[in-house]
Amino acid sequence: MFNLLKRKAIVAVITFFISLISFGNIFRSAIAGLGNTFMMILLVGIVSGATLSIAIDYIVKNSFRYVFIFRFTLYIVIAFLMNHIFLRSSSWEIFLYFILPVAMLYFLVDEFVRRRLS
């Protein structure tokens, strides 16, 4: 259990910084305060995603042949659910464009770290 939490913490930090570097440039010249809002939403999204990622790991547990595809599908579905839960206001719809890439990035980093630590 400790190794799982350690791996998820490493993945969350790596994903946060890669996303911040990648998408932060978009908000550099944006309206004042929007970059901070993006950073807060990104942080909440990654922490929530890490929690849900632990649940996905317990659901899947290498129990069948297509684990990689099933896990990837769950990440994408949860990304869209997080969009509808956290971003109900129509003025924040721009963040929908960042939720899916961040979820995919989190998945790829998680798989990379999982294979490195195995």
C-alpha positions as CSV (number, residue, x, y, z in Angstrom):
1,M,0.0,0.0,0.0
2,F,2.8,2.4,0.9
3,N,4.5,1.8,-2.5
4,L,1.2,2.5,-4.3
5,L,0.8,5.8,-2.4
6,K,4.5,6.7,-3.0
7,R,4.1,6.0,-6.8
8,K,0.9,8.1,-7.0
9,A,2.5,11.0,-5.2
10,I,5.5,10.9,-7.6
11,V,3.2,10.7,-10.6
12,A,1.0,13.6,-9.3
13,V,4.1,15.8,-8.8
14,I,5.6,15.0,-12.2
15,T,2.2,15.5,-13.9
16,F,1.6,18.8,-12.1
17,F,5.0,20.3,-13.2
18,I,4.8,19.0,-16.8
19,S,1.2,20.4,-17.1
20,L,2.2,23.7,-15.5
21,I,5.1,24.1,-17.9
22,S,3.1,23.0,-20.9
23,F,-0.1,24.9,-20.3
24,G,1.2,27.7,-18.1
25,N,2.6,29.5,-21.1
26,I,-0.9,29.8,-22.5
27,F,-2.0,31.8,-19.4
28,R,1.1,33.9,-19.1
29,S,-0.4,36.8,-21.1
30,A,-4.0,36.1,-20.1
31,I,-6.2,38.1,-17.8
32,A,-4.7,38.7,-14.3
33,G,-5.6,35.9,-11.9
34,L,-6.6,33.4,-14.6
35,G,-3.3,31.7,-14.3
36,N,-3.7,31.3,-10.6
37,T,-7.2,29.9,-11.1
38,F,-5.8,27.4,-13.6
39,M,-3.1,26.3,-11.2
40,M,-5.7,25.7,-8.4
41,I,-8.0,23.8,-10.8
42,L,-5.0,21.8,-12.0
43,L,-3.9,21.0,-8.5
44,V,-7.4,19.9,-7.4
45,G,-7.8,17.9,-10.6
46,I,-4.5,16.1,-10.1
47,V,-5.1,15.3,-6.4
48,S,-8.6,14.1,-7.2
49,G,-7.3,12.2,-10.2
50,A,-4.6,10.5,-8.0
51,T,-7.3,9.5,-5.5
52,L,-9.4,8.0,-8.3
53,S,-6.3,6.4,-9.9
54,I,-5.8,4.5,-6.7
55,A,-9.4,3.3,-7.0
56,I,-8.9,2.3,-10.6
57,D,-5.8,0.3,-9.6
58,Y,-7.8,-1.6,-7.1
59,I,-10.7,-2.2,-9.5
60,V,-8.5,-3.5,-12.3
61,K,-5.7,-5.3,-10.5
62,N,-4.4,-7.1,-13.6
63,S,-7.4,-9.4,-13.6
64,F,-7.9,-9.7,-17.3
65,R,-6.1,-9.4,-20.7
66,Y,-6.9,-5.8,-21.7
67,V,-6.0,-4.1,-18.5
68,F,-4.1,-1.3,-20.3
69,I,-7.1,-0.3,-22.5
70,F,-9.6,-0.6,-19.7
71,R,-7.5,1.5,-17.3
72,F,-7.0,4.1,-20.1
73,T,-10.8,4.2,-20.7
74,L,-11.5,4.7,-17.0
75,Y,-9.1,7.6,-16.9
76,I,-10.8,9.3,-19.8
77,V,-14.3,8.7,-18.5
78,I,-13.3,10.1,-15.1
79,A,-11.7,13.1,-16.7
80,F,-15.1,14.0,-18.3
81,L,-16.9,13.3,-15.1
82,M,-14.5,15.7,-13.3
83,N,-15.3,18.3,-15.9
84,H,-19.0,18.1,-15.1
85,I,-18.5,18.1,-11.4
86,F,-15.9,20.9,-11.0
87,L,-16.7,23.1,-13.9
88,R,-20.4,23.6,-14.0
89,S,-20.2,27.3,-15.0
90,S,-20.2,28.0,-18.7
91,S,-17.5,30.6,-18.2
92,W,-15.0,27.9,-17.3
93,E,-15.5,25.6,-20.3
94,I,-12.1,26.5,-21.6
95,F,-10.7,24.2,-19.0
96,L,-12.4,21.2,-20.7
97,Y,-9.6,21.5,-23.3
98,F,-7.0,20.9,-20.5
99,I,-8.7,18.2,-18.5
100,L,-8.4,15.5,-21.2
101,P,-4.7,16.1,-22.0
102,V,-3.8,16.2,-18.3
103,A,-5.7,13.0,-17.7
104,M,-3.9,11.4,-20.6
105,L,-0.5,12.7,-19.3
106,Y,-1.3,11.4,-15.8
107,F,-2.1,8.0,-17.3
108,L,1.1,7.9,-19.4
109,V,3.3,9.1,-16.5
110,D,1.7,6.5,-14.2
111,E,2.3,3.7,-16.6
112,F,5.9,4.8,-17.1
113,V,6.6,5.0,-13.4
114,R,4.7,1.7,-12.8
115,R,6.9,-0.1,-15.3
116,R,10.1,1.6,-14.0
117,L,9.4,0.6,-10.4
118,S,8.3,-3.0,-11.2
